[in-house]
């Protein structure tokens, strides 16, 4: 089960009135912690939980804390201080050494489910949301805005107003052009990342549904007919890997109709020069700069290692991170990752 909030809400939404539910949100961290402020988890009275706020250390106690919310019908904040030997965190055997504050709120029809149904609908429609919690008045209904200032997932805490706000993005939309067997490891990794995957190939003997059961959408039709296709337009990342120069060129042309901010092409640069002989654009005229050769330098030439290098590069690009090793930073790991 994915820990993305969109997938967590997909478990909650159809059963929202069948049992008691609570929303647990990390609103503050200090020092080292597994998850950062803005991480969410849903808990129900059947003992089920969706999402993780720690590496498995806190979840059992969070379920106990959620029951207090249902008994009192009131939210409350619990603090786990791993630097204080008298804190419950030591009894739980947590060794991170940091502090985590979690707001736990009952989610009921009476409080409009804290607008989570609206959040879920927006994310399903590939629309980022700004979601705010009032720490001074945690009984108030959480607010959302459908016009956040950024589409990158981030969080902020206003010490003056005691408002905690997180920007939540929908699942990344990955479009893969080319349905060769070497796309299977890429699809597998992208699926593990809970990305939405569309596979496109106009060749009639490719893109067979029986071979690609885990993708969200398969398109097997002429590229000329796909200029206005929503899957291409709404893509966050596009990977082109036909092993066919003319088809790669067609895909680059189609990518100019997309809002994607990552465009990668498999193959060496000398081959790419031949691809552009068949496109309607020069490399420096593309709407989104082309990444070629595609992927990070991770070593290895197996389809699995190539897929890992591609997925890693896309993740870093979408999160606007450097893809450097964390030990190259002077900051602590907690400080570096807290910016994500």
Secondary structure as GFF3:
##gff-version 3
##sequence-region A 1 340
A	DSSP	alpha_helix	5	13	.	.	.	ID=ss1
A	DSSP	beta_strand	21	30	.	.	.	ID=ss2
A	DSSP	beta_strand	40	44	.	.	.	ID=ss3
A	DSSP	beta_strand	49	50	.	.	.	ID=ss4
A	DSSP	alpha_helix	59	72	.	.	.	ID=ss5
A	DSSP	beta_strand	76	81	.	.	.	ID=ss6
A	DSSP	alpha_helix	88	91	.	.	.	ID=ss7
A	DSSP	beta_strand	99	107	.	.	.	ID=ss8
A	DSSP	three_ten_helix	109	115	.	.	.	ID=ss9
A	DSSP	alpha_helix	116	124	.	.	.	ID=ss10
A	DSSP	beta_strand	129	134	.	.	.	ID=ss11
A	DSSP	beta_strand	143	145	.	.	.	ID=ss12
A	DSSP	beta_strand	154	158	.	.	.	ID=ss13
A	DSSP	beta_strand	163	168	.	.	.	ID=ss14
A	DSSP	beta_strand	173	177	.	.	.	ID=ss15
A	DSSP	alpha_helix	183	192	.	.	.	ID=ss16
A	DSSP	beta_strand	196	200	.	.	.	ID=ss17
A	DSSP	three_ten_helix	209	211	.	.	.	ID=ss18
A	DSSP	beta_strand	217	219	.	.	.	ID=ss19
A	DSSP	three_ten_helix	223	225	.	.	.	ID=ss20
A	DSSP	alpha_helix	230	233	.	.	.	ID=ss21
A	DSSP	beta_strand	237	240	.	.	.	ID=ss22
A	DSSP	alpha_helix	245	255	.	.	.	ID=ss23
A	DSSP	beta_strand	262	265	.	.	.	ID=ss24
A	DSSP	alpha_helix	269	276	.	.	.	ID=ss25
A	DSSP	three_ten_helix	283	285	.	.	.	ID=ss26
A	DSSP	beta_strand	290	291	.	.	.	ID=ss27
A	DSSP	alpha_helix	303	318	.	.	.	ID=ss28
A	DSSP	three_ten_helix	326	328	.	.	.	ID=ss29
A	DSSP	alpha_helix	333	337	.	.	.	ID=ss30
###
